[in-house]
Amino acid sequence: MANSTKTIVLTGGGGFLGTAMTKKLTSDGHRVAVVDRDLATATLSANGAYPNGLGRAYSCDVSDRDALVDLKKAVENDFGEVDVLICGAATKSDNFFEPFETFPLEDWDYVMRVNLTGPAMCAQVFGGPMAVRGNGAIVNILSIYGVAAPDQRIYDGALYEGHKINTPAIYSASKAGLWGLTKYLASYWGDQGVRVNAVTPGGIFSGQNDKFVDNYSARTMVGRMGEPHEIADAVAYLASDQSSYVTGQNLIVDGGLTAW
């Protein structure tokens, strides 16, 4: 099946995974609205690193529904109707690595609003019109720790930017909730031509220290951490016409970690 050129909204587009997705999607010929709270990183992803003219940067807070409505108007003015929504935006809070027993409720609410409520509002704003037209695709970016509990042993002695690495409960809970939302929307819009799927990245190398890399790699079947382009390739497949009979699925890209 030939893959048609699409207009794609990518939230979290300024991050290291978002940058890899932008590179892949624009290289495939798609028009990509690269959305991030930080316009500078979105601009670098859209125009600076890959200046092929198919990416355009937008600043938006996905936890603000009014801002999402304004974003939709801006993207449609620049690129036309949105064919694909990729929800990759996620956040940390000031006390993100606080132990579960003392994790502040205000931090919990803030992360949940960005990581789960944000994609829900994005789906309302962008997915609703897709259903009216009878065609579209949504891809939600989950986490390995939304489908499996973290093995706390891999964090022993592991540091990142001087801090002890761990995976807070709020991150797991928000990403598990996003998987539930994915399945719900796939069912809700299935007969209206909107496909809704998820990609779950396993551990992706982003500068972690050798101790963590060794600990994590030993848990995978392939003996290494993933690379950003490997997630981008999976996302591009679910965004494309090649996956026209795929919906309600979670493509887990984890080197076999969850298959033991």
TAKA-V292530 format. One record per pair of residues at least 12 apart in sequence whose C-alpha atoms are under 10 Angstrom apart, sorted by sequence separation. I is the first residue (numbers start at 0). J is the second residue. D is the distance in whole Angstrom. If there is no record, write none. Layout:
I&J&D, I&J&D
This chain:
9&21&8, 21&33&7, 33&45&6, 42&54&9, 43&55&10, 44&56&8, 45&57&9, 58&70&8, 94&106&7, 95&107&9, 125&137&9, 153&165&9, 154&166&9, 183&195&9, 184&196&9, 203&215&10, 212&224&7, 237&249&10, 20&33&10, 32&45&8, 33&46&10, 41&54&9, 42&55&7, 43&56&8, 57&70&8, 92&105&9, 93&106&7, 94&107&9, 151&164&10, 152&165&10, 181&194&10, 182&195&7, 202&215&7, 237&250&9, 7&21&10, 31&45&8, 41&55&8, 42&56&5, 92&106&6, 151&165&8, 181&195&6, 182&196&8, 201&215&10, 202&216&9, 9&24&10, 18&33&9, 41&56&5, 42&57&8, 91&106&8, 92&107&8, 95&110&9, 122&137&8, 150&165&10, 151&166&8, 180&195&9, 181&196&6, 182&197&9, 17&33&8, 40&56&9, 41&57&7, 42&58&9, 57&73&9, 91&107&10, 92&108&10, 121&137&10, 149&165&9, 150&166&9, 180&196&10, 181&197&7, 234&250&9, 7&24&9, 17&34&9, 39&56&8, 40&57&10, 41&58&7, 57&74&9, 92&109&7, 122&139&10, 149&166&7, 180&197&10, 202&219&9, 233&250&7, 6&24&10, 7&25&10, 17&35&9, 38&56&7, 39&57&9, 40&58&10, 56&74&10, 91&109&9, 92&110&7, 148&166&9, 149&167&9, 178&196&9, 201&219&9, 233&251&9, 5&24&9, 12&31&9, 37&56&10, 38&57&6, 39&58&9, 55&74&9, 90&109&9, 91&110&6, 118&137&10, 149&168&10, 178&197&7, 204&223&9, 205&224&10, 233&252&8, 4&24&10, 5&25&10, 12&32&8, 13&33&7, 14&34&10, 21&41&10, 25&45&9, 37&57&9, 38&58&5, 90&110&6, 91&111&10, 118&138&10, 148&168&9, 177&197&9, 178&198&9, 203&223&9, 204&224&6, 205&225&9, 230&250&10, 4&25&10, 12&33&5, 13&34&7, 14&35&8, 31&52&10, 32&53&9, 33&54&7, 34&55&9, 35&56&8, 36&57&8, 37&58&6, 38&59&8, 89&110&8, 90&111&9, 118&139&8, 178&199&9, 202&223&9, 203&224&5, 204&225&6, 205&226&8, 230&251&9, 5&27&10, 6&28&10, 7&29&7, 8&30&9, 9&31&7, 10&32&8, 11&33&8, 12&34&5, 13&35&6, 18&40&9, 22&44&8, 30&52&8, 31&53&6, 32&54&6, 33&55&6, 34&56&6, 35&57&7, 36&58&5, 37&59&8, 55&77&9, 89&111&9, 90&112&9, 91&113&9, 118&140&10, 144&166&8, 149&171&9, 202&224&6, 203&225&4, 204&226&6, 205&227&9, 230&252&7, 4&27&8, 5&28&8, 6&29&6, 7&30&6, 8&31&6, 9&32&6, 10&33&6, 11&34&6, 12&35&6, 13&36&8, 14&37&10, 18&41&8, 21&44&7, 22&45&8, 26&49&9, 28&51&9, 30&53&5, 31&54&5, 32&55&5, 33&56&5, 34&57&5, 35&58&5, 36&59&5, 37&60&9, 55&78&9, 89&112&10, 90&113&7, 91&114&9, 144&167&10, 145&168&10, 148&171&8, 201&224&8, 202&225&6, 203&226&6, 204&227&8, 229&252&8, 230&253&9, 3&27&10, 4&28&6, 5&29&5, 6&30&5, 7&31&5, 8&32&5, 9&33&5, 10&34&5, 11&35&5, 12&36&9, 13&37&7, 17&41&9, 20&44&9, 21&45&7, 25&49&8, 29&53&7, 30&54&6, 31&55&6, 32&56&6, 33&57&6, 34&58&6, 35&59&6, 36&60&5, 89&113&6, 90&114&7, 144&168&9, 145&169&10, 147&171&8, 201&225&7, 202&226&9, 203&227&7, 229&253&10, 2&27&9, 3&28&9, 4&29&5, 5&30&6, 6&31&6, 7&32&6, 8&33&6, 9&34&6, 10&35&6, 11&36&8, 12&37&10, 13&38&8, 15&40&10, 18&43&8, 19&44&8, 21&46&10, 25&50&10, 26&51&8, 28&53&7, 29&54&8, 30&55&8, 31&56&9, 32&57&7, 33&58&8, 34&59&6, 35&60&7, 36&61&8, 53&78&10, 61&86&9, 88&113&7, 89&114&5, 145&170&8, 146&171&8, 174&199&9, 200&225&8, 201&226&10, 202&227&10, 203&228&10, 2&28&10, 3&29&8, 4&30&7, 5&31&8, 6&32&8, 7&33&8, 8&34&7, 9&35&9, 10&36&9, 11&37&9, 12&38&10, 13&39&8, 14&40&7, 18&44&5, 22&48&8, 23&49&10, 25&51&8, 27&53&10, 28&54&10, 33&59&10, 34&60&9, 35&61&8, 62&88&10, 88&114&7, 89&115&9, 114&140&10, 144&170&8, 145&171&5, 146&172&10, 200&226&10, 203&229&9, 2&29&10, 13&40&5, 14&41&8, 17&44&8, 18&45&8, 21&48&10, 22&49&6, 25&52&9, 26&53&9, 34&61&9, 61&88&8, 87&114&9, 88&115&10, 114&141&9, 144&171&5, 145&172&7, 200&227&9, 203&230&9, 225&252&8, 12&40&8, 13&41&4, 17&45&10, 21&49&8, 22&50&10, 25&53&6, 60&88&9, 61&89&9, 86&114&9, 89&117&9, 142&170&8, 143&171&8, 144&172&8, 145&173&7, 146&174&8, 147&175&9, 225&253&7, 11&40&10, 12&41&6, 13&42&8, 15&44&9, 22&51&10, 24&53&9, 25&54&7, 86&115&10, 88&117&8, 89&118&10, 141&170&10, 142&171&8, 144&173&10, 145&174&5, 146&175&6, 200&229&9, 201&230&9, 224&253&8, 225&254&7, 11&41&8, 12&42&9, 13&43&7, 14&44&8, 18&48&9, 24&54&9, 88&118&8, 141&171&9, 144&174&7, 145&175&4, 146&176&10, 200&230&6, 223&253&10, 224&254&7, 10&41&9, 12&43&10, 13&44&6, 18&49&9, 22&53&10, 86&117&8, 87&118&8, 142&173&9, 143&174&9, 144&175&8, 145&176&8, 199&230&8, 200&231&10, 223&254&8, 12&44&7, 13&45&8, 21&53&9, 22&54&9, 86&118&6, 141&173&9, 142&174&6, 143&175&9, 145&177&8, 146&178&8, 198&230&8, 221&253&9, 222&254&8, 12&45&8, 21&54&7, 85&118&9, 86&119&9, 141&174&5, 142&175&8, 145&178&8, 198&231&9, 200&233&9, 220&253&9, 221&254&6, 222&255&9, 21&55&10, 84&118&10, 140&174&8, 141&175&8, 199&233&9, 219&253&7, 220&254&6, 221&255&7, 222&256&10, 86&121&8, 139&174&9, 141&176&9, 142&177&10, 198&233&7, 199&234&10, 219&254&5, 220&255&5, 221&256&9, 34&70&9, 85&121&9, 86&122&9, 141&177&7, 142&178&9, 197&233&10, 198&234&6, 218&254&9, 219&255&5, 220&256&6, 84&121&8, 85&122&10, 140&177&8, 141&178&7, 197&234&8, 218&255&9, 219&256&4, 220&257&9, 32&70&10, 84&122&8, 139&177&7, 140&178&9, 196&234&9, 216&254&9, 218&256&6, 219&257&8, 220&258&8, 32&71&10, 139&178&8, 198&237&8, 217&256&9, 218&257&9, 219&258&9, 220&259&8, 141&181&10, 197&237&8, 216&256&9, 219&259&9, 32&73&10, 33&74&10, 84&125&7, 139&180&9, 140&181&10, 196&237&7, 215&256&9, 218&259&9, 32&74&7, 83&125&8, 84&126&8, 139&181&7, 195&237&9, 196&238&9, 13&56&9, 31&74&9, 32&75&10, 82&125&9, 83&126&8, 138&181&8, 164&207&9, 194&237&9, 195&238&9, 12&56&9, 13&57&10, 81&125&7, 82&126&9, 137&181&9, 194&238&9, 12&57&9, 13&58&10, 32&77&9, 80&125&9, 81&126&9, 84&129&10, 32&78&8, 82&128&10, 83&129&9, 159&205&10, 160&206&9, 6&53&9, 7&54&9, 8&55&10, 9&56&10, 10&57&9, 30&77&10, 31&78&9, 62&109&9, 81&128&9, 82&129&7, 137&184&9, 159&206&8, 160&207&8, 161&208&10, 164&211&8, 6&54&10, 9&57&10, 10&58&10, 11&59&10, 30&78&7, 62&110&10, 80&128&9, 81&129&8, 137&185&9, 159&207&6, 160&208&9, 194&242&9, 8&57&10, 10&59&9, 11&60&10, 30&79&10, 32&81&9, 62&111&9, 63&112&9, 80&129&9, 136&185&10, 158&207&7, 159&208&6, 194&243&8, 196&245&8, 197&246&9, 203&252&10, 10&60&9, 11&61&9, 31&81&10, 62&112&6, 63&113&9, 67&117&9, 71&121&9, 82&132&10, 157&207&8, 158&208&6, 193&243&10, 194&244&8, 195&245&8, 196&246&5, 197&247&8, 198&248&8, 199&249&7, 200&250&9, 201&251&7, 202&252&9, 203&253&9, 10&61&8, 30&81&10, 61&112&9, 62&113&5, 83&134&9, 84&135&8, 85&136&8, 86&137&8, 87&138&9, 88&139&9, 89&140&9, 157&208&7, 158&209&9, 192&243&10, 194&245&7, 195&246&5, 196&247&5, 197&248&6, 198&249&6, 199&250&6, 200&251&6, 201&252&6, 202&253&7, 30&82&10, 31&83&9, 32&84&10, 34&86&10, 35&87&10, 36&88&9, 61&113&6, 62&114&9, 64&116&10, 68&120&10, 80&132&10, 82&134&7, 83&135&6, 84&136&6, 85&137&6, 86&138&6, 87&139&7, 88&140&8, 89&141&10, 156&208&10, 157&209&8, 158&210&8, 159&211&9, 194&246&5, 195&247&6, 196&248&5, 197&249&5, 198&250&5, 199&251&5, 200&252&5, 201&253&4, 202&254&9, 31&84&10, 34&87&9, 35&88&7, 60&113&8, 61&114&9, 62&115&9, 63&116&10, 64&117&8, 67&120&8, 68&121&9, 71&124&7, 82&135&5, 83&136&5, 84&137&5, 85&138&5, 86&139&5, 87&140&5, 135&188&10, 146&199&8, 156&209&10, 157&210&6, 158&211&7, 193&246&8, 194&247&7, 195&248&8, 196&249&6, 197&250&6, 198&251&6, 199&252&6, 200&253&6, 201&254&7, 34&88&9, 61&115&10, 62&116&7, 63&117&8, 67&121&7, 70&124&9, 71&125&7, 81&135&8, 82&136&7, 83&137&6, 84&138&6, 85&139&6, 86&140&6, 87&141&8, 134&188&10, 145&199&8, 156&210&7, 157&211&5, 194&248&10, 195&249&10, 196&250&8, 197&251&8, 198&252&7, 199&253&8, 200&254&9, 201&255&9, 202&256&9, 61&116&9, 62&117&5, 64&119&10, 65&120&10, 68&123&10, 69&124&10, 70&125&10, 81&136&10, 82&137&9, 83&138&8, 84&139&8, 85&140&7, 86&141&9, 114&169&9, 115&170&10, 133&188&9, 134&189&10, 142&197&10, 143&198&9, 144&199&9, 155&210&8, 156&211&7, 157&212&8, 201&256&8, 61&117&5, 62&118&8, 64&120&6, 67&123&10, 68&124&6, 114&170&8, 133&189&10, 134&190&10, 135&191&9, 136&192&8, 137&193&7, 138&194&8, 139&195&8, 140&196&9, 141&197&7, 142&198&8, 143&199&6, 144&200&9, 154&210&9, 155&211&8, 157&213&10, 201&257&9, 60&117&9, 61&118&7, 62&119&10, 63&120&8, 64&121&8, 67&124&7, 68&125&9, 115&172&9, 116&173&9, 130&187&10, 131&188&10, 133&190&8, 134&191&7, 135&192&6, 136&193&5, 137&194&6, 138&195&6, 139&196&6, 140&197&6, 141&198&6, 142&199&5, 143&200&6, 144&201&8, 153&210&9, 154&211&6, 157&214&9, 189&246&8, 61&119&10, 62&120&8, 63&121&10, 67&125&9, 111&169&7, 114&172&10, 115&173&6, 119&177&8, 122&180&10, 126&184&9, 130&188&7, 133&191&5, 134&192&5, 135&193&5, 136&194&5, 137&195&5, 138&196&5, 139&197&5, 140&198&5, 141&199&5, 142&200&5, 143&201&5, 144&202&10, 153&211&6, 154&212&10, 156&214&10, 189&247&9, 61&120&8, 62&121&9, 64&123&9, 65&124&10, 110&169&7, 111&170&8, 114&173&6, 115&174&7, 118&177&8, 122&181&10, 129&188&9, 130&189&9, 132&191&8, 133&192&5, 134&193&5, 135&194&6, 136&195&6, 137&196&6, 138&197&5, 139&198&6, 140&199&6, 141&200&7, 142&201&7, 143&202&8, 152&211&10, 153&212&9, 155&214&8, 61&121&7, 64&124&8, 107&167&10, 109&169&10, 110&170&8, 113&173&9, 114&174&7, 115&175&9, 116&176&10, 117&177&10, 130&190&9, 131&191&7, 132&192&8, 133&193&7, 134&194&8, 135&195&9, 136&196&8, 137&197&8, 138&198&7, 139&199&9, 140&200&8, 141&201&9, 142&202&9, 153&213&9, 154&214&8, 185&245&10, 186&246&9, 107&168&9, 108&169&9, 111&172&8, 112&173&9, 115&176&7, 116&177&9, 119&180&8, 127&188&9, 130&191&5, 131&192&9, 132&193&9, 153&214&5, 154&215&9, 185&246&6, 186&247&7, 8&70&10, 107&169&6, 111&173&6, 114&176&9, 115&177&6, 118&180&9, 119&181&9, 122&184&9, 126&188&9, 129&191&8, 130&192&6, 131&193&10, 152&214&8, 153&215&6, 184&246&10, 185&247&5, 8&71&9, 106&169&9, 107&170&9, 110&173&8, 111&174&9, 114&177&8, 115&178&9, 118&181&10, 129&192&8, 130&193&6, 152&215&9, 153&216&9, 184&247&8, 185&248&9, 116&180&10, 129&193&7, 130&194&10, 153&217&9, 182&246&8, 183&247&8, 20&85&10, 102&167&9, 107&172&10, 111&176&9, 115&180&8, 119&184&9, 128&193&10, 129&194&10, 150&215&9, 153&218&9, 181&246&9, 182&247&5, 8&74&8, 96&162&9, 102&168&9, 107&173&9, 111&177&10, 127&193&9, 181&247&7, 182&248&7, 7&74&9, 20&87&10, 96&163&8, 98&165&9, 102&169&9, 126&193&8, 180&247&10, 181&248&8, 182&249&9, 6&74&9, 17&85&10, 96&164&8, 97&165&10, 98&166&10, 99&167&7, 126&194&10, 150&218&9, 179&247&10, 181&249&9, 6&75&9, 17&86&10, 96&165&7, 98&167&8, 99&168&7, 126&195&9, 178&247&9, 17&87&7, 95&165&10, 96&166&8, 97&167&8, 98&168&9, 99&169&9, 178&248&9, 7&78&9, 16&87&8, 17&88&9, 95&166&9, 96&167&6, 97&168&10, 178&249&8, 6&78&7, 95&167&7, 96&168&9, 5&78&10, 6&79&7, 7&80&9, 8&81&7, 12&85&9, 14&87&9, 94&167&10, 95&168&10, 96&169&10, 122&195&10, 5&79&10, 6&80&7, 7&81&6, 8&82&8, 9&83&8, 10&84&8, 11&85&9, 12&86&9, 13&87&10, 14&88&8, 95&169&8, 5&80&9, 6&81&5, 7&82&6, 8&83&6, 9&84&6, 10&85&6, 11&86&7, 12&87&7, 13&88&9, 14&89&10, 95&170&9, 5&81&8, 6&82&5, 7&83&5, 8&84&5, 9&85&5, 10&86&5, 11&87&5, 12&88&7, 91&167&10, 5&82&6, 6&83&6, 7&84&6, 8&85&6, 9&86&6, 10&87&5, 11&88&4, 4&82&9, 5&83&7, 6&84&9, 7&85&7, 8&86&8, 9&87&7, 10&88&5, 11&89&7, 91&169&10, 9&88&8, 10&89&9, 11&90&9, 91&170&8, 90&170&9, 89&170&9, 89&173&9, 89&174&9, 140&230&9, 86&177&10, 140&234&8, 139&234&9, 138&234&7, 137&234&10, 138&235&9, 138&237&7, 137&237&8, 138&238&7, 136&237&8, 137&238&7, 136&238&6, 135&238&9, 136&239&8, 146&249&10, 135&239&10, 136&240&9, 135&240&10, 146&251&9, 136&242&10, 10&117&10, 136&243&9, 10&118&9, 135&243&10, 138&246&10, 141&249&9, 143&251&8, 137&246&9, 138&247&10, 140&249&9, 141&250&10, 142&251&9, 143&252&9, 147&256&10, 148&257&10, 83&193&9, 85&195&10, 136&246&9, 138&248&10, 139&249&9, 140&250&10, 141&251&9, 142&252&10, 143&253&7, 147&257&7, 10&121&9, 82&193&10, 83&194&9, 84&195&9, 85&196&10, 86&197&9, 87&198&10, 138&249&9, 142&253&10, 146&257&9, 83&195&10, 85&197&9, 8&121&10, 85&198&10, 143&256&9, 143&257&8, 8&125&9, 16&140&10, 7&136&9, 8&137&10, 9&138&9, 10&139&10, 11&140&10, 5&135&10, 7&137&10, 10&140&10, 85&234&8, 85&235&10, 85&237&10, 85&238&8, 83&237&10, 84&238&8, 83&238&6, 82&238&9, 83&239&9, 82&239&10, 16&200&10, 16&203&9, 15&203&10, 16&205&10, 15&205&8, 23&228&8, 22&228&9, 29&235&10, 19&226&9, 20&227&8, 24&231&8, 19&227&6, 20&228&7, 23&231&6, 24&232&9, 27&235&9, 18&227&9, 19&228&6, 20&229&9, 22&231&8, 23&232&7, 16&226&9, 17&227&9, 18&228&9, 19&229&9, 20&230&8, 21&231&8, 24&234&9, 29&239&10, 16&227&5, 17&228&10, 19&230&8, 20&231&5, 23&234&9, 24&235&6, 15&227&7, 16&228&8, 19&231&6, 20&232&8, 23&235&7, 24&236&10, 27&239&10, 15&228&10, 16&229&10, 17&230&10, 18&231&9, 19&232&9, 20&233&9, 16&230&7, 17&231&8, 20&234&7, 21&235&10, 24&238&9, 16&231&7, 20&235&8, 24&239&10, 7&238&9, 5&238&9, 2&236&10, 5&239&8, 4&239&9, 5&240&10, 2&238&10, 3&239&8, 4&240&10, 2&239&6, 3&240&7, 1&239&9, 2&240&5, 3&241&10, 0&239&10, 1&240&7, 2&241&7, 0&240&7, 1&241&8, 2&242&10, 0&241&6, 0&242&10, 0&243&9
